[in-house]
Amino acid sequence: EFVNIFSVELLKLKDYNVTSIKSKLQLLKSRFIGSDFTALEVMIKDIIQSSKLDKKIQSNSHDPRIHSSIISHLYWPELSESKFNLPKYVESGLKQYESLYEQEKKGRKLVLHPSLGSVSVTVEFKDRVLTLDVPPDKAAVLFLLQELPENMEIKLGLVCMRLQMPLKLAMECLTFWVKNNVLIQTGLNCYKIKEESK
């Protein structure tokens, strides 16, 4: 149970700062004396080591926007992820990161889980600017909207087809952007960009 809770918190970190999570672990140790917290200790250590390794990789990277948490799969819970297409420039940045990792850690292979990440996005409209940290699936839909002709109606089927995204996930993403005032629903499974907030 604790492993699942800690894994979510650790993977949400953007700055690799594990201080508050270490404090929570110390509190657990004081309350549950004699319990084995090895997995949690390894998970925290993974994030600390990820920070050091990421700095080395970033010194050779052409895309400073991509960062990663490199985890020991034996100690972390199984990570569920969704499959969908990312923008080509994101895919190429991930491939470069993977290559730089393999140069740094000879004989090791990096298995990427891009759907578990976080993306900082800024969306500019006629009357407002929206800045959010969103999961990659939501960002992929947003990037797709940028590629479409202006004022084009966005259909659920188009999102599924272009992003190779499961229907349920595509619907969740479109609903997310409606709730955040980026899209308006114009009909059954049809959407349009909401340029003005009025």
PLY file of the C-alpha trace (Angstrom):
ply
format ascii 1.0
element vertex 198
property float x
property float y
property float z
element edge 197
property int vertex1
property int vertex2
end_header
0.00 0.00 0.00
2.72 2.49 1.01
4.74 1.56 -2.08
1.86 2.59 -4.36
1.29 5.88 -2.55
5.00 6.76 -2.53
5.42 5.80 -6.20
2.73 8.30 -7.26
4.29 11.08 -5.17
7.83 10.34 -6.34
6.91 10.19 -10.02
5.11 13.55 -9.76
8.27 15.31 -8.58
9.65 17.76 -11.12
12.71 18.96 -9.26
13.89 15.63 -7.79
13.52 17.14 -4.30
12.67 14.18 -2.05
12.96 16.03 1.30
9.25 15.91 2.20
8.94 12.28 1.08
11.99 11.32 3.18
10.27 12.97 6.18
7.14 10.91 5.56
9.24 7.75 5.43
10.92 8.61 8.74
7.47 9.14 10.27
6.34 5.72 9.00
9.46 4.08 10.42
8.78 5.62 13.84
5.16 4.42 13.81
5.72 0.96 12.37
8.88 -0.14 14.15
10.24 -3.41 12.78
8.52 -3.07 9.40
10.56 -3.43 6.22
10.78 -0.20 4.26
13.54 -1.32 1.87
11.41 -0.78 -1.24
10.56 2.79 -0.22
14.21 3.54 0.55
15.28 2.20 -2.87
12.54 4.26 -4.58
13.76 7.47 -2.92
17.36 6.58 -3.79
16.31 6.05 -7.43
14.97 9.61 -7.63
18.13 11.07 -6.05
20.29 9.12 -8.54
17.97 10.16 -11.38
18.71 13.79 -10.58
22.47 13.24 -10.85
22.18 11.21 -14.04
19.75 13.69 -15.59
22.25 16.52 -15.05
24.92 14.51 -16.92
22.54 13.70 -19.77
21.33 17.32 -19.98
24.91 18.54 -20.42
24.96 16.71 -23.79
21.29 17.10 -24.75
19.85 19.35 -27.45
16.47 19.41 -25.69
16.67 20.63 -22.08
12.89 20.21 -21.66
13.05 16.43 -21.31
13.86 14.94 -17.91
13.34 11.49 -16.46
13.06 9.45 -13.31
15.02 6.23 -13.72
13.64 3.51 -11.49
14.60 0.02 -10.35
11.71 -2.04 -11.69
12.13 -4.71 -8.99
11.20 -2.32 -6.17
8.52 -0.18 -7.81
4.92 -1.27 -8.33
3.91 -2.18 -11.86
3.31 1.03 -13.76
0.22 1.12 -15.92
0.53 3.26 -18.98
-1.47 4.23 -22.02
-0.19 3.98 -25.57
-0.67 6.87 -28.01
1.34 8.86 -30.53
3.37 11.80 -29.32
4.40 14.74 -31.53
7.40 13.87 -33.71
9.71 16.41 -32.04
8.88 14.90 -28.62
9.55 11.39 -29.94
12.92 12.49 -31.33
13.81 14.20 -28.02
12.97 11.00 -26.13
15.06 8.92 -28.54
18.01 11.28 -28.04
17.61 11.08 -24.25
17.52 7.28 -24.45
20.68 7.26 -26.58
22.51 9.60 -24.19
21.48 7.39 -21.25
22.87 4.30 -22.98
26.15 6.14 -23.66
26.36 7.14 -20.00
25.37 3.70 -18.65
27.11 1.22 -20.95
25.32 -2.11 -21.25
22.08 -0.74 -19.80
18.84 -0.12 -21.68
16.32 2.56 -20.83
12.63 1.65 -21.16
10.65 4.85 -21.56
7.14 5.34 -20.20
6.25 8.75 -21.67
2.58 8.49 -20.73
3.53 8.67 -17.04
5.20 12.05 -17.31
4.10 15.64 -16.96
4.14 18.41 -19.56
4.14 22.15 -18.88
1.97 23.85 -21.50
1.03 27.44 -22.20
-2.00 28.07 -24.39
-2.61 31.55 -25.80
-6.06 32.72 -26.85
-7.43 36.05 -28.03
-8.37 37.12 -24.50
-6.34 34.94 -22.13
-3.26 32.81 -21.51
-3.55 29.44 -19.78
-0.53 27.72 -18.19
-0.91 24.18 -16.87
1.06 21.06 -15.99
-0.76 18.18 -17.67
-0.23 14.47 -18.33
1.28 13.65 -21.75
-2.03 12.32 -23.12
-3.69 15.71 -22.55
-0.68 17.47 -24.08
-0.76 15.19 -27.14
-4.38 16.20 -27.82
-3.46 19.86 -27.38
-0.54 19.55 -29.82
-2.87 17.86 -32.31
-5.26 20.83 -32.05
-2.38 23.13 -33.03
-1.82 21.16 -36.24
-5.43 21.39 -37.39
-6.72 24.21 -39.62
-8.19 27.19 -37.75
-11.89 26.87 -36.85
-11.93 23.20 -37.81
-14.39 21.06 -35.89
-12.55 18.43 -33.85
-14.18 15.00 -33.80
-13.52 12.29 -31.28
-12.80 9.80 -34.07
-10.15 12.09 -35.55
-8.33 12.31 -32.20
-8.42 8.51 -31.81
-7.17 7.96 -35.36
-4.42 10.59 -35.51
-3.02 9.83 -32.05
-3.70 6.07 -32.11
-5.36 6.71 -28.76
-7.97 4.45 -27.13
-11.52 5.83 -27.35
-12.00 6.16 -23.58
-8.70 8.01 -23.13
-9.41 10.36 -26.05
-12.83 11.17 -24.56
-11.22 11.87 -21.16
-8.70 14.21 -22.79
-11.34 16.15 -24.73
-13.49 16.44 -21.59
-10.44 17.71 -19.68
-9.90 20.49 -22.25
-13.61 21.41 -22.15
-13.42 21.74 -18.33
-10.33 23.94 -18.73
-12.06 26.29 -21.20
-9.89 25.33 -24.15
-12.63 23.51 -26.08
-16.39 23.73 -26.32
-18.57 20.79 -27.25
-20.58 21.61 -30.37
-22.40 18.30 -30.80
-22.14 14.59 -30.12
-18.38 13.89 -30.00
-17.66 17.20 -31.79
-15.59 20.05 -30.37
-14.21 23.46 -31.29
-11.44 25.62 -29.84
-12.86 28.25 -27.48
-10.96 31.37 -28.54
-12.80 33.71 -26.17
-13.78 32.89 -22.61
-17.14 34.69 -22.79
0 1
1 2
2 3
3 4
4 5
5 6
6 7
7 8
8 9
9 10
10 11
11 12
12 13
13 14
14 15
15 16
16 17
17 18
18 19
19 20
20 21
21 22
22 23
23 24
24 25
25 26
26 27
27 28
28 29
29 30
30 31
31 32
32 33
33 34
34 35
35 36
36 37
37 38
38 39
39 40
40 41
41 42
42 43
43 44
44 45
45 46
46 47
47 48
48 49
49 50
50 51
51 52
52 53
53 54
54 55
55 56
56 57
57 58
58 59
59 60
60 61
61 62
62 63
63 64
64 65
65 66
66 67
67 68
68 69
69 70
70 71
71 72
72 73
73 74
74 75
75 76
76 77
77 78
78 79
79 80
80 81
81 82
82 83
83 84
84 85
85 86
86 87
87 88
88 89
89 90
90 91
91 92
92 93
93 94
94 95
95 96
96 97
97 98
98 99
99 100
100 101
101 102
102 103
103 104
104 105
105 106
106 107
107 108
108 109
109 110
110 111
111 112
112 113
113 114
114 115
115 116
116 117
117 118
118 119
119 120
120 121
121 122
122 123
123 124
124 125
125 126
126 127
127 128
128 129
129 130
130 131
131 132
132 133
133 134
134 135
135 136
136 137
137 138
138 139
139 140
140 141
141 142
142 143
143 144
144 145
145 146
146 147
147 148
148 149
149 150
150 151
151 152
152 153
153 154
154 155
155 156
156 157
157 158
158 159
159 160
160 161
161 162
162 163
163 164
164 165
165 166
166 167
167 168
168 169
169 170
170 171
171 172
172 173
173 174
174 175
175 176
176 177
177 178
178 179
179 180
180 181
181 182
182 183
183 184
184 185
185 186
186 187
187 188
188 189
189 190
190 191
191 192
192 193
193 194
194 195
195 196
196 197
